[in-house]
Amino acid sequence: MKHFYNIYNASAGSGKTFNLVKEYLKILLTDPQIDSYKKILSITFTNKAVNEMKSRIIDNLNQLTKITISDKNNPLLNSIKKETGLTNLEIQSKSISVLKSILINYASFNISTIDKFTQKIIRNFAYEIKIPVNYEVEIKTNDLLEESTAKLISRAGINKKLTKA
């Protein structure tokens, strides 16, 4: 498996998800192993985005299992073929194997939010960073709002951007 990192930063509606799914599928389809999804780190912001990514990857793999040798009207297929050099038959065959593997080992099909990924790292190194292994994250929004408001008010009159003359 190649070791490289791609970071995508784009506005809403710019095709991020299409590109992320395409890149993910290219890795799955070009790696000699059928379980390379276990080694891919894919992180996004929200659970909604995680579910959308997983759903699109599964849906697209399923579509790729049904392609014909002469199928030419699929933009994702055409892009993958152009960028990988794989044939329709190779893509179809690998898609069948990878999809079956993902469905059997769905728990290992890991696309995560930033916070879940961070929590996983912290839990794995809890002993080393000297925190309880069974710690819990609490977000007390009222306390945060009160603290933020107090800081903002304390800066009024001092910070020119916050104070109207």
Sequence and secondary structure as in RCSB ss.txt:
>XXXX:A:sequence
MKHFYNIYNASAGSGKTFNLVKEYLKILLTDPQIDSYKKILSITFTNKAVNEMKSRIIDNLNQLTKITISDKNNP
LLNSIKKETGLTNLEIQSKSISVLKSILINYASFNISTIDKFTQKIIRNFAYEIKIPVNYEVEIKTNDLLEESTA
KLISRAGINKKLTKA
>XXXX:A:secstr
           TTSSHHHHHHHHHHHHHHHSSSTTGGGG  EEES HHHHHHHHHHHHHHHHHHTT  TT    H
HHHHHHHHH   HHHHHHHHHHHHHHHHHTGGG  EEEHHHHHHHHHHHTTTTTT  TT      HHHHHHHHHH
HHHHHTTTSTTT   
